[in-house]
Amino acid sequence: MATFSRVKTADGSATVFHPVVGEHYHSIHGAQTESEHVFLNSGLIPFFEAHGLSDGKVLEVGFGTGLNAWLTAELAKRRSWKLDYWGLEPFPLPVDMLSPLIENDSTWAPILEQWPTIEQLELGNYFRLHVPNVGLEKSEPWALPVDLIYYDAFSPTHQPEMWTTERLGFLNAWTKPGTVLVTYCIRGHIRRSLHELGWTTKKMPGAPGKREMLWAEKTA
Ligand SMILES: C[S@@+](CC[C@H](N)C(=O)[O-])C[C@H]1O[C@@H](n2cnc3c(N)ncnc32)[C@H](O)[C@@H]1O
């Protein structure tokens, strides 16, 4: 039987290979580098700085190994930003496939005990985590307007249904005017779908291995 395996990426950080989907959870050109570039440096940090925020809400579509969540929690601690973080995950990984950064962080020990359903967990003074085991298309009962969306589904090649207008429309329940979405994936049909759904988009420089990434703001 095919099993999940941990893989070391070009910057030394770990990702996981999904044997059925046939894709890694992050870029093999550098998992941590990609997460920091796309979600923190192009998303959360400029948004908080531009609006002078010190607290806010983040939705992640695809919690996966928890790498994005852990890096975001560390950032929140460094900046004293209070974050409420929802990581949707309908197919939780086995607990031993979560990011080694989580495994080695005693603050995150409770997640290892409660995995895979994290209703609400305070991790330090600045980060409150929720991991409902539902997909975006079933997430409405949890929805509330968030400031930032990390859209981190598997690629359209491997999980095309995550990138249709219909599926992206389920984000509406989580948005308000001004909500910003960032994703590593930039294809014409995704931009067109987002425009149809009331988002304004722009291309931004991509993480190593990708020329561009996508930034979007809910404007209608
Ligand atoms: C590219 S991986 C995410 C990597 C993750 N953000 C991390 O930091 O490790 C894509 C994730 O989307 C999840 N997923 C699959 N179908 C989904 C759905 N319908 N809604 C939300 N997430 C989904 C997968 O189980 C997988 O964990």
The ligand as a Gaussian input file, in Angstrom:
#p B3LYP/6-31G(d) Opt

LIG

0 1
 C       -0.721000      21.650000      -0.854000
 S       -1.401000      20.824000       0.526000
 C       -1.384000      22.085000       1.784000
 C       -0.066000      22.283000       2.490000
 C       -0.227000      23.011000       3.809000
 N       -0.746000      24.323000       3.645000
 C        1.023000      22.983000       4.651000
 O        1.492000      24.047000       5.102000
 O        1.516000      21.892000       4.884000
 C       -3.125000      20.779000       0.111000
 C       -4.049000      20.391000       1.246000
 O       -5.399000      20.626000       0.871000
 C       -6.184000      19.642000       1.498000
 N       -7.493000      19.546000       0.837000
 C       -7.931000      18.598000      -0.049000
 N       -9.208000      18.835000      -0.402000
 C       -9.593000      19.956000       0.268000
 C      -10.814000      20.682000       0.339000
 N      -11.893000      20.293000      -0.343000
 N      -10.871000      21.779000       1.140000
 C       -9.781000      22.161000       1.852000
 N       -8.591000      21.511000       1.822000
 C       -8.498000      20.421000       1.044000
 C       -5.331000      18.391000       1.333000
 O       -5.748000      17.349000       2.195000
 C       -3.946000      18.955000       1.661000
 O       -3.678000      18.862000       3.023000

